[in-house]
Amino acid sequence: MYFCSTTKNLLKLNILRKIETIISGFVLRQDYKKVNRIRKLININDAITIGLLFIVHEKSDYEKVSKFVEILQKQKKTIKALALVESEILKEQIMPKLTYDLFSEKNLNWYKKPFGFFIDDFIKKDFDILINLDDSDTYPIKYILAQSKAKLKIGIDDTDSADYLDIMIKTKPGSDIDFFMNEAIHYLTILKTKN
């Protein structure tokens, strides 16, 4: 049977993607078994340190999260944000800030596991609350979320990330990051904690 070279290349690419998915899933599960963290329900009023994980698809995503960060900082919270930026061109358009670390394709190995000293620092930080703003089930973000030592992890209701979240918030189809951020603050404010 004859296949054109384009079809052969697509088959090879599909096989490589399947191998990448199998290996990345295996590594995620194995590394997650080693995570040792103290889980604790923390009301946002009691939180001191908050981590934010998100993806910058376009510059407006970064601007929306920046406004969210400002709101939290006005409440005297120490914020550290880590963002996956989809392209180097977009990364160059974003104004660097002290409380943000940005990573891109350059910080991913061949099966998309993120690496770099600032990624390791983020994972090791014992945040009171970690808020995952990613709704696209992106492997590098999911890996960081799973590895994080944060006491409380909150994110969008997503069955793929359920094992790595303590609180999941259901969002409406088509809702944007602003909706989720408002819902996260609402639920973290009414959260009853045990002393």
ROLUMTOR-294511 format. One record per residue (C-alpha): residue in one letter; z negated, x negated, y negated. Coordinates in steps of 0.5 Angstrom, whole numbers, plus 500, padded with zeros to 3 digits. Layout:
aZXY/...
END
This chain:
m500500500/y502497493/f497498487/c499495480/s495490477/t492495472/t489499478/k487493482/n483491475/l480498474/l478498481/k474491481/l471493474/n468499477/i466495483/l462490478/r459496474/k456499481/i454492483/e451491476/t447498476/i444496483/i442490481/s439492474/g436498477/f432494483/v430489478/l427494473/r423497479/q421490481/d419488475/y415495473/k411494479/k408488476/v406491469/n399491468/r397496462/i391500460/r393507459/k390511454/l391518450/i391516442/n391521436/i396518431/n390518426/d386513431/a392509432/i393502428/t399499431/i405502433/g411500436/l418503435/l424502440/f431505438/i438504438/v443503432/h449506433/e451506426/k447504419/s445511418/d440511424/y437504421/e436508415/k433514418/v428509422/s426505416/k424512412/f420513418/v417506418/e415507411/i411514412/l407510418/q406504413/k403509408/q398511413/k396504414/k399503421/t402496423/i409497425/k413493429/a420496431/l425493436/a432495435/l439494440/v445494435/e451496438/s455491435/e455484431/i459487425/l454492424/k448487425/e451484419/q451490415/i443491416/m438488411/p433484415/k426486414/l419483416/t417489421/y424489425/d427485430/l434486432/f438484438/s445485441/e449484447/k448476446/n441478448/l443481454/n444477461/w450479465/y446486468/k444488461/k437485462/p434483455/f431476453/g429472447/f422470445/f422476440/i423481446/d418478450/d413478444/f414486443/i413487451/k407483451/k404487444/d398491446/f401497442/d396503441/i403507441/l410506443/i415511441/n422510444/l427513440/d433512445/d436518448/s442515451/d438512457/t440505455/y438500460/p436494455/i431499452/k429502458/y427495461/i423494455/l420501455/a418500462/q415493461/s411494455/k403493455/a403499450/k397504451/l401510450/k408511451/i412517448/g419519448/i425524449/d424528455/d429524460/t428524467/d431517468/s425514463/a420519466/d416514470/y415509464/l413515459/d406518458/i408523454/m415526454/i418531448/k423536449/t429536444/k434541443/p441539445/g445536439/s438535435/d438528432/i433522431/d430526425/f428532429/f425527435/m421523430/n418529426/e416532433/a413526435/i408526429/h407533430/y404532438/l401525436/t397529431/i394535435/l393530441/k386531443/t383524446/k377523450/n371518447/
END
